[in-house]
Amino acid sequence: MCGLAGFLAATAAPGDTPGVITSMLSLIGHRGPDEAGYYLDDGLAMGTVRLAIVDLEAGAQPMPDASERYWICFNGELYNHVELREELRALGRPFRTRSDTEVVLQAWIQWGADCLTRFNGAFALAIRDAATGELFLARDRHGKRPLFYTEHEGHFLFASEMKAFRAFPGFRFHLDARELASTFAVWTPLPDRTPFTGVRQLPMGSWLSIRDGRRTLREYERLTLDAPPFTGTEADAAAFVRETLRTSVELRLRSDVPVGVYLSGGLDSSIVTKLATDLSDTEVRTFSVAFEDRTFDESDSQRLVAEHLGTRHSAVTVTAADLAAAFPAAVYHAEVPSFRTAFVPMYLLSRRVSEAGIKTVLSGEGADEAFLGYSLFRETMLRAAWHELSEDDRRSGIAGLHPELAHFGPAHSAQLAGLFQQFATERLPGLFSHELRYQNGKFATRLLKDRGEPFADLLALVRATPGYRELSPVQKAQWLEYKTLLPGYLLSTQGERMGLAHGVENRCPFLDPAVIRAAASVNLRYDDGAQEKAILRKAFHGELPEQSLARPKQPYRAPGSTVFRDQRPDYLELILSDAELARLDCVDPVFARKLVNKVMTVPAAEISTKEDQAFVYLLTTAVLNQQFVMDRESYMGTPPAAVLNLRTVADRRRAAQPTAAQPTAAQPTGAAL
């Protein structure tokens, strides 16, 4: 895991090019605290901050091939690098290190962009061909690793985190009202979007090539949810799923540093922990979030699994005061507005993991999308069949969606049935599965002066996706989860960004392509419709505590708006004060003031879910505005100081002039400064 940043210069590069790229890397130094380096030529500056995981000594970046024609900055891990290295060796490709970065570079030299379909990993990368002048950028198929880009005065800027652009001379951030409306409605930016004007993300599963001023953007892999149905017995299917997951975990344990596990206490992370303990020669360390507020706490379930599997377990107990104190720093690293606060405890957890000396963790993310774990999928099936069901079946179906939530009980059955009746017929073409969810987001768009058509871009995206119309309602729900909430929030805001704030890499066995194919082949065929992820439970029957296997899914949640009301942190003034609120040009002050007043004064029970989410959206947006648009250092939340250990510097500019702070000449690759 690492971070990368750089820029492709317009006709004239910034005067102090080494200083600019060093400053850009410094702003993302938390992603790679072990070492840093950059490469310069007459048209390009690019660099890496490295978190050393594989080949600790020889994997320094930017890394060239032997001819020093090709240079790579690589953020991520290639889990099948051993197998690809052997294949490339057989084809005559030379290797000088054991690092997966060199495998990626040699694969690109051998196969070009087609190499990406062979990669099993989580990555973003930049490759420079010094002979042709091509800059090649790419991102993994699920968007686990970020890669942003923008333009400023003819310069093309790219980085693992948007904050790196702050170091480029003259660049300024501006909130984009249209993108905010879409983000609030859908709960996350769309795959190629950000909240800021002119700043884009490279979409998941895509590459971007720039050569001779021409840009080419291509999708190299399209999400496929169809797979040939598994033809064996249910027991065979369970064994197939178990073995596929075992292989996935084994690949993700490849590391030259210890690998820990995030243990939430739920089924998915318990399975990952079980497989990790089976495959590890040493004691496995597990880490969890616990809450002082027992409403959100799952520590009993976490301890049960940890004791059953014999892991060395640590938990971070988060109080309301902890959450309020860490909020600005977590927002600074998330870089996007959020509808919930659950990412903040993950920020605190990764800090504890880093303090324990662990750089890499496994997690259960992706299991719910692959094995239909969310109640959203069962809700979609229920609403799709609504008109054909009896009243009793409807009530029974609603009661089974969220058994852990009191308001899904008999007392509210009639009210919920009325709501489901309203959404039993599609209103937004192609978005049937998510229309009920998006009502909460649509409420949040009322915070904006100009909310436009917040679903227009998502509707355009699904219309432009080949084969989408032919998917079943549940498959469309999966597709939307894989393209929106998973990469835009769970893997990024709540995952990668919180981990890398403290130099901790997250690996997700359930996102292995083989696991997703296996899930698609057994989904529904062996699902009893009564208990989510039934085949997973059968696959690990007898391997985990029965109490864990029988436990209904508990969504990971954290206290919301009441934290800020009760704790009254200083930054709450950003939305309490009319003068401060006015700094948010895009926000409707009348609606915002009304919302804030209600949340700050009424009992917690009278704050609806959509009001709670809108409040958190408003506060995160206000903090981001101070940090990125107003550039007020006092609101940065004291992010960890970045100390760069510049190990690799290559200055290939023909007119390079030495300065006191930089190498005295075109320094040999790998030279220590």
Salt bridges, closest charged atoms under 4 A:
ASP34 OD2 - LYS359 NZ 2.79
GLU35 OE2 - ARG50 NH1 3.46
GLU35 OE1 - ARG647 NH1 2.91
ASP41 OD2 - ARG128 NE 2.89
ASP42 OD2 - ARG654 NH1 2.99
ASP55 OD1 - ARG98 NH2 3.98
GLU68 OE1 - ARG652 NH2 2.42
GLU77 OE1 - ARG507 NH2 3.74
GLU83 OE2 - ARG254 NH2 2.74
GLU87 OE2 - ARG118 NH1 2.82
ASP129 OD1 - ARG69 NE 2.76
GLU151 OE2 - ARG215 NH2 2.84
GLU153 OE2 - HIS152 NE2 3.81
GLU161 OE1 - HIS30 NE2 3.05
GLU161 OE2 - ARG31 NH1 2.86
GLU161 OE1 - LYS163 NZ 2.71
GLU161 OE1 - ARG497 NH2 3.70
GLU179 OE2 - ARG193 NH1 3.00
ASP192 OD1 - ARG193 NE 2.99
ASP192 OD2 - ARG200 NH1 3.03
GLU219 OE1 - ARG222 NE 2.96
GLU221 OE2 - ARG141 NE 2.51
GLU234 OE2 - LYS538 NZ 3.87
ASP256 OD2 - ARG98 NH2 3.09
ASP268 OD1 - LYS533 NZ 2.82
ASP278 OD2 - ARG242 NH2 3.97
ASP278 OD1 - LYS274 NZ 3.04
ASP297 OD2 - ARG294 NH1 2.62
GLU298 OE1 - ARG551 NH2 2.46
ASP300 OD2 - ARG294 NH2 3.26
ASP300 OD1 - ARG303 NH2 2.58
GLU335 OE2 - LYS163 NZ 3.08
GLU335 OE1 - ARG497 NH2 2.50
ASP368 OD1 - LYS533 NZ 2.69
ASP368 OD2 - LYS553 NZ 2.94
GLU379 OE2 - ARG383 NE 3.35
GLU391 OE2 - ARG394 NH1 3.25
ASP392 OD1 - ARG395 NH2 2.54
GLU404 OE2 - HIS402 ND1 3.51
ASP457 OD1 - ARG178 NH2 2.44
ASP457 OD2 - ARG193 NH1 3.00
GLU481 OE2 - HIS434 NE2 2.69
GLU481 OE2 - ARG437 NH1 2.78
GLU496 OE2 - ARG31 NH2 2.41
GLU496 OE1 - ARG497 NE 3.93
GLU505 OE1 - ARG507 NE 2.58
ASP512 OD2 - ARG252 NH1 2.95
GLU532 OE1 - ARG378 NH2 3.71
GLU532 OE2 - ARG537 NH2 2.86
GLU543 OE2 - ARG242 NH2 3.35
GLU543 OE1 - LYS274 NZ 3.15
GLU546 OE2 - HIS541 ND1 3.40
ASP566 OD1 - ARG565 NE 3.54
ASP578 OD1 - ARG593 NE 2.89
GLU580 OE1 - ARG583 NE 3.17
GLU580 OE1 - ARG632 NH1 3.56
GLU611 OE2 - LYS598 NZ 2.76
ASP631 OD1 - ARG166 NH2 2.64
GLU633 OE2 - ARG166 NH2 3.33
ASP651 OD2 - ARG653 NH2 2.78
